[in-house]
Amino acid sequence: MPASSTARPPSAYAASESAGDVVRWAAFSCGVVPVVLVVYGTSVGGAAVTALGLAAVTAACRILLRRSERGAARLRAEEAAGPRGRHSRTVRD
């Protein structure tokens, strides 16, 4: 029997954890990349500018990931709530 037939869909917590992992790895790279650049001969100023650029990209990605998570949570909540009022459409077979 294939194991995928009994697998559950990923939970919202697991998705949130993976987004947090991405941000942690990006923050780690913001510290490692400038060190590697200096070791390989780049000026300290150039490495500092690179670190600032990476930090800006990481911050922007974190903001976008959080916005996406909130939108997905809102969508799941609306789907779970079902029709809301008198004028909502119902699906007929």
C-alpha positions in Angstrom: 0.0 0.0 0.0 1.4 3.5 -0.8 2.0 5.6 2.2 0.7 8.7 0.3 -2.9 7.5 0.4 -3.0 7.9 4.2 -1.0 11.1 4.4 -2.6 14.2 5.8 -2.4 17.6 4.2 0.1 19.9 5.8 -1.2 21.9 8.7 -1.1 25.7 9.0 1.4 25.3 11.8 3.8 23.3 9.6 3.5 26.0 6.9 4.2 28.7 9.4 7.2 26.8 10.7 8.7 26.4 7.2 8.3 30.2 6.6 10.1 30.8 9.9 12.9 28.4 8.8 13.3 30.3 5.6 13.7 33.6 7.4 16.2 32.1 9.9 18.3 30.7 7.1 18.2 34.1 5.3 19.3 35.9 8.5 22.1 33.4 8.9 23.3 34.0 5.4 23.3 37.8 6.1 26.1 37.1 8.6 28.0 34.4 6.7 28.1 35.9 3.2 30.0 39.1 4.2 32.6 37.0 6.2 33.1 34.8 3.1 33.5 37.8 0.9 36.1 39.3 3.2 38.0 36.0 3.4 38.1 35.9 -0.4 39.5 39.4 -0.8 36.5 41.7 -1.0 36.9 45.0 0.9 35.2 45.3 4.3 33.1 48.2 2.9 31.9 46.1 0.0 31.0 43.2 2.3 29.1 45.6 4.6 27.1 47.0 1.7 26.3 43.4 0.7 25.2 42.6 4.2 22.9 45.6 4.3 21.4 44.6 0.9 20.8 41.0 2.1 19.2 42.3 5.3 16.9 44.5 3.3 15.9 41.6 1.0 15.4 39.3 4.0 13.2 41.9 5.7 11.0 42.4 2.6 10.6 38.6 2.2 9.6 38.3 5.8 7.0 40.9 5.4 5.6 39.2 2.3 5.6 35.8 3.9 3.7 37.1 7.0 1.2 38.8 4.7 0.7 35.6 2.8 0.2 33.6 5.9 -2.4 36.0 7.2 -4.3 35.9 3.9 -4.2 32.1 3.8 -5.5 32.0 7.4 -8.3 34.4 6.6 -9.3 32.4 3.6 -9.4 29.2 5.6 -11.5 30.9 8.2 -14.0 32.2 5.6 -14.3 28.8 4.0 -14.9 27.1 7.4 -17.6 29.6 8.3 -19.7 28.8 5.2 -22.4 31.2 3.9 -22.7 34.3 6.0 -26.0 35.8 5.3 -29.3 36.1 3.6 -27.9 37.2 0.3 -25.0 34.7 0.1 -25.1 32.3 -2.8 -25.6 28.6 -2.2 -24.2 25.9 -4.5 -26.8 23.6 -6.0 -26.0 20.3 -7.7 
